[in-house]
Amino acid sequence: MAMFPNGSHVYFLSGDAWCKGTVMETLPGGKLRVRAQAAKASEAQVVHAAEVHPEEPAFDGSTEDLLLLPQISDAALLHSLQLRFEAPLRLSYTHIGPQGLLFLNPHHKMPFDSPAAMQDHIQRRTSQPHSWQFAHRAYENLILHGKRNQSIVISGESGAGKTETAKLLVEYLCELSLAHAHSGMQRGDLDRIHAALRHSIPLLEGFGNAKTVHNENSSRFGKLTRLLFHGRSGVLMAAQVQTYLLEKSRVVRHNPGERNYHIFYQFVAGLSADQRRLYGDIARVQDYRCLFMGGVAERRDPDDGRQM
């Protein structure tokens, strides 16, 4: 167990959160009296030394690679991510060594994910951590270095941004492939494949995504996207999207605050008056138990009727 002299700068566990603070006193039984930053001396807390980690006072915690932290602990990792995410540009991406990337979802579009930023990355390979770096490396390993099939695994809890990250990766690889297309026929074929991939997204999300308490657009299925490139030219030749493990039970039952699959709400909201009569006097979402079981008829964005 680490020793912490009085005055040591530390991270300590307060409730279910890590705080930065200073050791005020060492107590019997392996305990410490610590005071959180900006707290009064009278607000010092008593914690177990096992729930305390040292802090490097001269280190600001904003490294781009978590493996370069002076101290590797839950507290140091979380503090570093917090500092990056609270920076003016909300630095959502952070490396975990050369083969890993951690992403914090800001839940809105960021300037470093824009088409202009993508083109800049293709041309200049910017050093800021981003999912595009992994897409570019996989492409180079496959086409330029002749290595075997490449895989990028995206994982995380509901609402972590897996679906949007997958879209960014596919879009980047399509644009990177386009830069290697040297004939009108290649560009035409690539445009058709790219369009088919883009058009498949709202269909997959309509039939496989739903509003949950954590996420307005939660994917309730797994997805494997295969992109096949020409070995010499590096041009995208074909694509395949394979789905699996659809949450079928959601069709007949979902929890309070949640919805069934988007397609049902899009269908109801997007019908004209004539279409409602044509399909048997389609009523409101609230009139169908399988759609309103969770007590929610709409989601914040996008509009269901417009999506239809």
N, C-alpha and C positions, 0 to 999 in steps of 0.2 A: 504494500500500500504506500502511495506517495506521501512524502512529508511536505507540509505547507507551513512555512514560517509566517508569523504575523506580518501583514502587509502584502502577502502574495496576491497576485492577480489571478483569478480563477473563473471557471464556469462551474455553476452549481445547479442542481436540480431543485426547482421550486414548483411543487405541484406536478403538472405534466409538461412543464416548459423549462428550458435551460436559460439561465440568466448569467450575466457577467457581474462579477463582484470582487470584493476584497476580503481576505481572511482577517478577522478582528482578534480571534482568540482560539487557542487549541484547548479542547475540553477533554475530560476523561471519557473512556469508553469509545475511542475512535471517532469523536465528534468534533465539529468545528463551528465557531460562530462566524458567520459571514454576513456582509452587508452588500446589497445589490447597488449597482451604479445609480447615482442620483437619489438614493434612499437616505434617510436620516440615520444617524448612529443608533437611535432608539428602535429602529425598524430592522435591526439585524436578526437573522434567522439562525437556528441551530440545525445543522444537517450532518449526515454521516459522511465521513471522509471518502467512503467508497463512491459517493455520488458527486464528487468534486474532481474536476480536471484542470490542469494548469493552463494558463493563457500566456501567449507571447505578447507582452505589451507593445513591442515595436512593430508587430505584424497587424496589418489592417484587415486581414481575413478575406480579401477580395481576389485571391489568386484565380487564374483561369483553369487550373488543374488541381483537383482536390488532393491528388497524391503528393503534391509539393508542399502541403501544409506542414509546419514545424511539428505540430502535435496532431495525430490522427485519433479523433474521438467523435462520438455523436455530436457533442456540443460544438466542437471546432468546425465540423462539416456543416452543421445547420447554420452557424453564425456566418460562415463564409458565403453560403448560399443566400442568406438574408441580406447581407451587404450588397451583393451583386444585384439581387432582385430589386432592392430599394434604391439603386443608383438611378440617375436621371433617365438613362436609356433602358432601364429594366432589363439587365443582362440575364436573360432566361436560360442561356446555355452555359454549361460548365463541364469541362473535361474530367473524366475519371481515368487517367492514363491514356495511352494511345488508342485503345480499343473500346472505350466507353464514353458516353455522353449523358449528362443528366439535364433534364429540361423541366423548368417550372412554368406552368401554364398561366400566362397573363390574362387569358380569356378575352382578348381582343387583338386585332391586327397590329403588328409591330413594324416599324420602318425597316428593320433588318430582315424581314421576311418578304419584302416587296419584290415585284418583278425586276425593278431597276437594281436592287441589291443582288438579286440572283444573277443578272447579267454581269455585274461587277465582279461577283465571286468567280464566275466561269472564266473571265478574262484575267483576273489578277490573283485569284486564290487568296483572299483575305485571311488573316491569321486568327480572327475572332472565332471562338468556338461556335459551331453551327452544325446542324444535321447535314448540310450540303457537303461539308468536308468528308463525311463518311460515304456519301453517294459518289463524290468525285474519286475518292481512293478506291472504292469498289470497282468503278468504271475503269480506272487505270490498271488495276490489278488484272481485270478480265481481258481488256483489249490490248494494252501496251506491254504488259509484263507476261501475258500468256498463262496466267494462273487459272485454277479451276473455278467452277461456279462460285459466285460471291453471295453472301447472305447478310442482310441487315435486320436484326430483330428489334422490334419496338414493343415495349411492355410498360405497364403502369396501371394504377387503379382507375376507376371510372372518373372521367373528367380530366385526366392527366394530359390529354392532348395527343393521344395515339393516332386518331383518325386524321387530324390536321397535319401531323408530322409525316404520315404516310403520303398525303397529298403533296406536301412540299418536296419529298424525295422523288416521287414519280415525275412531278413537273420539272424538277431539276435535271433528272436523267434524260427526259425527253428533249429539253433545251440543249443539253450537252451533246446528245446524239445529233440534233439538228445542225450543230456547228461542224459536224464531220460529214454531213451530207453534201456531196459535190455534184449531184445531177438533179434535174427537175423530177425525174422518176423517183429517186430516193426521197426527196423532200415531199413529194406528193403522197407516197406510201406512209411516210412518217406522220404527216399531218392527219391522215385517216386514222392511224392507230392512236395518235394523241387525242383526237376528237372522240373516238370510241371510249377511251379510258375516262375522259372528262364526263361524257354523257352517262357512263355507267354509275358514276358516284351518286347522283341524286336518286337513281333507281335502287341501288343497294341500301342507301340510307333510309329511303322511304319504307322499304319492306323489312329492314333489319335494325333500324335505330328507333329509340324511344326516349321520352323525357323521364328521367328518374329524379330522385331528391337531390342527387349530387351533380347532375349533368342534364342540360337541355337537349343534348343530341348524343345520347349514349349508344354506342354500338353494342348490340346484344348478340353478337356472333363473332367468330374468329375469321380472319381473312388472310389468305396467302396470295400475293401478287407476284407473278413471274414476268420478267421482261427478258426477251431474247434478242441478242445483238449479233450482227454480222461480225465474224471473227477478225476480218481484215480491215473493213471500213469503219467499224464501230457504230454503224447505224442501227437503230432499233428496227427489228424486223417483225416482231409479233409480241403480243401480251396476253396474259391469261390471269383472271381473277377467280380464285377458288374460295368458296365460303364453307364454313362448317360450324357445328355446335350452336345453331340458332336456339335461342331461349323460347321454345314453342309454348311453354306454359303461360307466357305473357298474353297470348291471344285470348285466354279465358280468365286470367286472374293477374292483377298487379296491385301493388301496395298503395296506401294513401299518399297523395302528393305526386303520384306517377301516372303515366299514360300508357295506352296500348301502342302499337307501332304507328309511326307517323302517317303511313299511307291511308289509314282509315279516316283520320282527321282531315288530311289533304283532300280526300275524295268528297267528304261531306261539305267542306268549306268551299271547294272549287266548283261545285255544281251550279248551273243556272236554274232559274225557276222551272223552265221547260224540262231540263234534264232531271230535276227532282221528281216531277210528275211521271216522266218516262220510266224511271227506275223504281216506281212504286211508292211515290210520296215520301221520299227520304226526309227524315225529320232532323232535329238538332242533335248534336253530339250528346247533350245531356239526357236525351230520351233513350239512349242505348246503354244498358247496364255494362256491357263488355267494354265500352269506351269511356264511361264516366265512373267506373268503379273506384278510381283513386280520387274523385272529386275535382279533377283538373281537366278543363276542356281545351286550353290553349297553352302555348309556350311563348317565351319572350320574343324569340326571333329564330328563323324567319317566319313570315306569315304563311299559314298552311294553305290558304286559298291561292296565294301567289305561287307557291311551290308546285301546286297541282298544274 
